[in-house]
Structures are given as structure tokens and as C-alpha cells.
């Protein structure tokens, strides 16, 4: 951040009052040495958000299988699934051969008219999520969890923030044909990775057009991603390491997504719970055998 001569002068004058002989870190309330007040005020304004209070479904009405999992997709209809920030399912999603199918736009992130991310409208806290996915050639999608429906005010109107600004994302990707597999760091944009943060290892995704099994476990802040029967990563929410991971990512507090940092630093909100979502990234993708076991 560029600073004016006046601000730099104030920084020098305030070094001793801040108690730091090397570099002021702005720990005292009067200090302005590291502050561009106009920019900070704008960031604070842009970082304001609200959580939408929408009705949730009662999952006690859903069938429970012999292993104790609640089946939240029956393979026949979208049922209670709806669009993120919507009251009904986007028209880009349908049911095909027992699977939830996103009809892709063929233009990557450019969604078809009436598109959008799909969520199951019940907030889960401690849980195991299991499902199968199949991605199209060159396809990209993702599974969100602990997501919030958050809005921010733009020009006097409340608008929904993208779901990925409040949720962790289990990446779904055709590793062999999508360029995102080559980006990021150490493969952290490949399938089953915590998108753009932690790579899935071993990387055992099957090729496009084949079914993969995904598993996500969340328990008291410990998160495990599984793919095709193997645990491929683990991390821990709400810890100093989690905070540092966010600071080192595109979600950092001084970046382009000030609401995202605030939402994700306390992932799941005050109750540490949130929605499960399926991403509309513009590419055909299929999900089936979706079930959740709530953990005590």
C-alpha cells in the first residue's frame, strides 16, 4: 500500500508511543503509521455481510439406510434441493439416470441462463458426507460444505455473495484435461483437494466419465477429504494454522474478498454449521448416492 509523506511522517513520530523501535505494528489505538484511513474504511464497508435466515428442512423425514446414513437424494427428483440464494432449484439442474446432473453451458464458468449452485437446505455441523461424482471431459465443479447464504449491500441493495466466499470446497475436476489441474501450488486445484489451499495426496481420481467416490468428514473442526476409499487430506478449522492458511490464500483479509476472510475465519458461523452445496461451474457433472451421517 502506498503511503503519503504525511502518513510516513506520522509513523516516525509515533514509533516510541507504540513501543516498537523497529517498525510500528499499530497495536495502539491512536497509531496511524500503517493505516491508510480511506482505504481501510472502504475495506470495512465492503467486508460487511448478513446471513440470510431461510427455512431449513427437517431431515428426520428422510430415509435412513442400514449404515445409519440419511439419504438426502432419492435418485428420482431434486426434492427439497434448491438454488443457493433461491427458493427453487435452478433450471440448469435435473435428474438423469439416478443422478443429479448439471447441464453445462459449454463455456466454462459462464453459466446457462437460470443456472446457479445447488444446495441441500439443512445446516449440518458434525457429519460424514458420502457421494459419487462423475465429471465431463475438461470439466470443473466442486462440493461445498459448511456454507452460509450471506448477503452484502451494494448501492443500497442486498445481494448474495458467491457461495465459495463462505465455504470450504472439495474440488471436482478432470485432472487430465482441465488447465486448473496445472495451476495453484503442488496440485492443490486437482480433484479432492481443498481448493487452492491443500492438495489431495495421493491423487487417485478416476478419468472423466467414470464414477468417483467422495467422502467429507467434519468433526469438531477436524476435516478429512476421502477419495475412492483413501483419505487424501486433513486439516483443522478455527486454529492458528487455519488462520495462516487463509492469510496465504486468495481469501486473505487484504485481498479482493474481504467478506470471504471474515466468513471463513469462523467457518460455519457462530454455530459452526452450514449447507452442503454442488457447484455450477458451467461444465456437465453428475452426483449420485448422496447420504449424510450426523455425528454427535
N, C-alpha and C positions, 0 to 999 in steps of 0.2 A: 504494500500500500504506500502510495506517495504521500509525503507529509510536507506541509508548508514550512518555511523558515520560522514562522511564529510558533508552530507546534513543536519544532525541534528545539527552539529556544526554551520553551516551557518545560520540555523534557529535562534539559540540563539543569534548570533551576530547581526542579522537583526531585532530583536524584537523592539528595540527602533526606528529604522528608519521607521518601518511600523506603528508606533503609536499605538501599541496594547500591553499592558502589560500582557495580559493573554495568548493569543495564536495568532500567526501571521495568518492572513487570506489572505495573498498575494494580497493586494489591490494596492501595489506599483509596478511599472514596473520592478524594479531591484530585487524584492524579489524572493528567491528560496526555502524558508523554506518548502513549501507544494508541491514542484514540483519535480517530477522525470522526467527530461527533455526528456530522451529517450522514456519513456512510453507515455508522452504527445505528443511527435512528432508522434509516431505511431498511437495514437488515432486520432490525427488531420488528418493524412493521410487516415486512414480508414473512417473518417467521411466526406470525400469529396464525392459529388454526382453531377449529372447533371439531368435536367428534359428533357426527350425526347420530341421533337416537332413534334408530329404526327397530321395528318389531323383530324378534327372533323366533324361530320355530322351536317347538317342543320336540326334542329328539326321542322322548320316551314313546312317541307314536311310531317310531321307525323300527323295523325288524332287527333283532339281534341274532347273529349267527351262532353256530355251535362253539366258536372260539371266543365268544364274548364281544365281538366287534359289532357296532351299529352300522348297518348298511345304508348309506346316505344317497345311493343312486341305484335304482331298481333295474336299469338296463332297458327300460321301456319308454320313459318320459323324463323330462327335466324336473318334474315335480316342483319342489319349493325352491330350486336353484333360481337365482335371479342375477341381473347385472349389477356390477359394482356401482353404487350411487343411483340405482334404478329400482323400480317396483316390479319389473318383469324381466324375463331373460332376453338378452339381445337376440335379434333375428339371425345373427351370424352363427349361432349355436343350434345344433339339432341333435337328434339321437339316430345313430346309424349302426346297424348290426350289433346292438347291445352296448354301444359305446357313445359317450358324449363326443361330438365331432364339431370342431371349429371349421367352418367353410372359409378358407383363406382368400385373401384379396389377390394373391399372386404378385403383390408389390411390397413384400416385407412388412415394415411397421405401419404402412398405410392401411388402416382397417377398412373393411367394406362399410357402406352406409348401414347404420343400425347395429354396428359392431360394439364391442366392449368386453371387458373382463367379466368372468362369471364367478359368483361366489355362492357358497352354501351359507344361508343366513342363520347361523348359530355360532356363538363365540366359544371356542374351545380353549382350555387352559393347559392342563397336563394331559397328554394324549399320545397315542400311536396312530398314525395315518398310513394306510396301505392302499395302493392303487397300481394299475398298469397303464403305461402310456406307449403310444406309437407316433413317431414323428415322420412327416413327409420329407422327401429329398430336399436338402438345403433348408429344412425347417427350423424354426426357433419358437420356443414357448417357455412356460415356467409355471411352477406351483408355488403359490404364496401361502404363508401361514402367519398367524398372529396379526393379521391385517386389520386396520381400522378404516372406517369410512370417514375421512377427515376433509373438512372444507376450509377454505381460506377466502378472505374478502378481496375481490378485485374490482376496483371502480364502483364500490357500493353494492356489489352483488356477490353472494356466497357461491363459490364454485368448488367442485370436488378436486382435491389433489389426486394425482395418479396413485393407484394402489401401491406401486413399488416404493413410494415415499414413506410408507408406514410398516412395511412387511419384509421379512426375510424371503428370499427367493431360491427355491430348488430349481436349478437350471435344467431345461429340457431342450436338447439340441441334436441336430445331425452333425456330429463332430467331424465327419469326413468331408462334408460339402459346404458347411456354413463358415464364413470368414471369421465369425466371432470366436470360433474354436482356437484361432491363431492369435487372438488379441488378449488383453488382460495380462496377468502375471502368472507364470508357471501353470497355465491351463485352468485358471480359476473362472473361466467362462464356458468350460466344457460341461457336458451333461452331469447332473447330480451335484455340481459344485454349489456352494453358497455364492451366488452370482457376484462376480467381481471382487470377492473377498478371500474365499478359501477354496482351493482346488480339491476335487474328488480324487482320492487315490486309494486303491488302484482305479484307473479309468476303465471300466468294464461295460460301457454302454454297447448295446447291440446296434447294428446298422439301421438306417432309415427303413421304414416299412415293417420292422419286426417289433414285437411287443417286449417292453422292458418292465421290470417290477421296481417300483419306488416305495421307499418307506421313510417316514419322517417321525422321529420321536422327540417330544418336548416334555421335560420333567424338571420342574423347579429350576428352570434356567439352563439345564443341560440339553443340548440339541444334538441329535445324531441323524445324519443322512445315510440311508442304505440304498444300494442299487444292485439288483439281480442277486440278492442273497448275501451281499457283503456290506459291512459298514465301511463307508468311504470317507467320512469326516466327522469330527466332533468339535463343538465349541460351546462357550458358556456365556449366556446373556447377563447383562447388568453388572459385569465385572470390570475392573480397570483395563483388562486386556480387550474386552469388547469395546470399551470406550476408545481405546487406542486404534482398534481396527476401523472404527467409524472415522476417526480423525485422518487415517491414512487412505481413506476411500473417497469416492465421488460424493459421499454423503457428509463430508466434513462440514463443521459448523461455519466456516468462512467461504464455503463453496456456493454453487448455484442453487442449492436446495435447502434453505435454512429451516423449513418446516420438517424436512426429512430427518435431519440430525436430531431435532427435538423429539420427534416421534419415535425414532429408532433407538435413541439412547435409553429410553424407558419402554422397550418393545412390549407391546401388548397393553399399554396404558396402565392406569392405576391398579387394575385387577389382573394384569399380566395375562390377558386372554384376547383372542381375536378370531377373525374369519379365515377359512380356507378358501383360496381362490385359484382359478385357472386363467392363464394369460391369453389374451387375444393379441398376438404379435404379428398378425397378418398371414400366417402360414398354417396350412392344414395340420391338425393334430387331433389325436383321439385319446380319450381316457375311459377306463372301464374298471369294474370290480373295486369301486371306491368304498372304503369302510374305515371307521374310526373307533378306537377303544379309548374311553376316558380313563385316566389313571388318577388314583387318589393321592 
